[in-house]
Amino acid sequence: MAVPKKKTSKSRRDKRRATHKIEAPRLNLCPQCGSPKRPHRMCPVCKTYAGREIEPLRAPAP
């Protein structure tokens, strides 16, 4: 099994982990009502997607 030959320094370790930060979810504006919504999802306010009225699911998905 491969084993590191030298100890990884703190700066090298932290440089590798610098991209692991948490980002806020991206938001777009709904073209119908103007409220913020996640991309490629139904608007939670006016229940439209791609200009069409969508009927939400009555039962939660398994």
C-alpha positions in Angstrom: 0.0 0.0 0.0 1.3 3.5 -0.8 2.5 5.6 2.1 3.5 9.3 2.0 7.3 9.8 2.2 7.1 13.2 3.8 4.6 15.0 6.1 2.2 17.3 4.3 2.7 20.8 5.5 -0.1 22.9 7.0 0.0 25.4 4.2 -0.2 22.7 1.5 -3.1 20.9 3.4 -5.0 24.2 3.8 -4.5 25.2 0.1 -6.1 21.9 -0.9 -9.1 22.5 1.4 -9.5 26.2 0.4 -12.1 25.2 -2.2 -14.3 23.2 0.2 -16.3 26.2 1.5 -20.1 26.2 1.6 -21.8 28.4 -1.0 -25.3 29.9 -0.9 -27.7 28.4 -3.3 -28.0 30.2 -6.6 -31.2 32.1 -7.2 -32.9 33.4 -10.3 -35.9 35.7 -10.5 -39.2 34.2 -11.7 -40.2 35.7 -15.0 -43.9 35.6 -14.0 -44.0 37.1 -10.5 -40.4 38.3 -10.0 -39.8 36.4 -6.7 -36.5 34.5 -6.2 -36.5 30.8 -7.1 -33.9 28.0 -7.6 -32.9 27.4 -11.3 -34.7 24.6 -13.1 -37.4 24.3 -10.5 -41.0 25.4 -10.1 -41.6 28.8 -8.6 -42.9 28.3 -5.0 -45.1 31.4 -5.2 -46.9 31.3 -8.5 -46.4 27.6 -9.3 -45.1 28.1 -12.8 -42.2 26.5 -14.7 -41.1 27.6 -18.2 -44.2 29.7 -18.6 -46.6 26.9 -17.8 -48.9 26.5 -14.8 -47.7 23.4 -12.8 -49.9 21.4 -10.4 -47.8 20.4 -7.4 -47.7 16.8 -6.2 -50.3 16.0 -3.6 -48.3 13.2 -1.9 -44.6 13.5 -1.1 -42.3 11.4 -3.3 -40.9 8.3 -1.7 
